[in-house]
Structure formats: C-alpha cells, structure tokens
C-alpha cells in the first residue's frame, strides 16, 4: 500500500498496523503491544487508558516516535516512520510532534521564555523570531506576565502551562500528554484540560495517557488497553469538545 493512501485515508493522522513491541526480561518475553491495529483522525482528541502494564505508555512512546516497534508498521501523516533511522526519527519528532509530561520537564535555570524557545533553538530559529514566538505562546496559555520568571517561581499549574506552550512552539501536528494533570490539584487540572480542549478546537490532534476516567472523559474517544491489546474503544459522554 502506498504511504500516501494509508495516511490520507479517512483523514487519518496516525495508523498502526499489526504493531508489536516485545521486551526481553531475562528469559521472559513481555509483549507490551501484541498486534495492535488502529488509526486516529486529524483533529481528534483521544485518551489512552488502562491499568499499569496494559501497554498504554508503550503506545504513547510508539505514537510519539520515542520508541520503535519490534514488528508492524506505523504511519504518521502518510509516512512510514517505522522505517526511519534514529536521526531522521528525531528530526521528524522535533518538527511535527509536541509533548507534555506529568513532571513538566522544564529546565530550572531557564526563564519561561527560554524554556518555550528551546525546541526552536534546535530547529535553528534566530533569536528574535524565537523570542517573538515564545511571547505569543506565553500569552496564549495565560502567562504573558511571567515570561521572565523561572520554574521555581511558578505554581504547578503555571509550570504545566509553560510545558504546553513549549509543546506548541514548533506548531506540531499532534500533542501528546502523559498524565498531564498528575501533579496538580483538581481545580488546576481542570484548567489544564480545558486548555488542551481549546487547542483541540483549534485543530490540534490531542492524545493523552491517563488512568483516571474523569480525565479521560474530556477526550472525544477513549481507548482502553489491557495486556498489550485494545480492550475496547468508546466515545466519551462529555460532548463539550
């Protein structure tokens, strides 16, 4: 099948075909993904759920080009990224994907502005253009007056907003969020989820990993995993998206 027809079929942005990820743990073979086939459409909002060991984190690492399949195919925007070498995979990730993590992963020595600019530095943007983009994004996530502060001077919610702004710096096709509200109180977590929903309404594809059903209900679709396979897929009852 041609790459273009795979990626563009039904407006797909990602597609896994018979995907396996196998780890060798001593003499034991662990199938973190065991023959998964699925696709997500552009502009959709998905929550990947499941208990510890279900394969949900492995799924995000594969979809986010942070890890490779043992066998099977992964098409992203019509391109077979499972065949890319490490350098090409890293470049593809930098240009097209954004990541938000539970622990924020900000650099404490850098200001809000510099943290947001970081992906642009690796993309080769000049300082003036990078600074302008960082300021725009800081305002977009509600931190326009905090660009000169460092992470230690921010609340947890503000740090996660910085992380989201940084994830948006390269104007990614997909934003991956791994337990994005895990270190936040419930009210602040709701604000972060509303921000992700706003980005989804603007056309971004959002994929979050969570074990909390009340968080997953903010997504349009919930993918439940167990033992490395898809248990079920359901539409969220929350139609506020």
Secondary structure as UniProt FT lines:
FT   HELIX           3..8
FT   HELIX           9..11
FT   STRAND          12..25
FT   TURN            26..27
FT   STRAND          28..41
FT   TURN            42..43
FT   STRAND          45..49
FT   TURN            52..53
FT   HELIX           56..63
FT   TURN            64..65
FT   STRAND          71..76
FT   TURN            77..78
FT   STRAND          79..80
FT   HELIX           81..83
FT   HELIX           86..96
FT   STRAND          97..101
FT   TURN            102..103
FT   TURN            108..109
FT   HELIX           112..122
FT   TURN            123..124
FT   HELIX           127..140
FT   TURN            141..142
FT   TURN            144..145
FT   TURN            147..148
FT   HELIX           151..153
FT   HELIX           156..168
FT   TURN            169..170
FT   STRAND          174..178
FT   TURN            180..183
FT   HELIX           186..201
FT   TURN            202..203
FT   STRAND          205..209
FT   HELIX           213..216
FT   TURN            217..218
FT   STRAND          221..226
FT   TURN            227..228
FT   STRAND          229..235
//
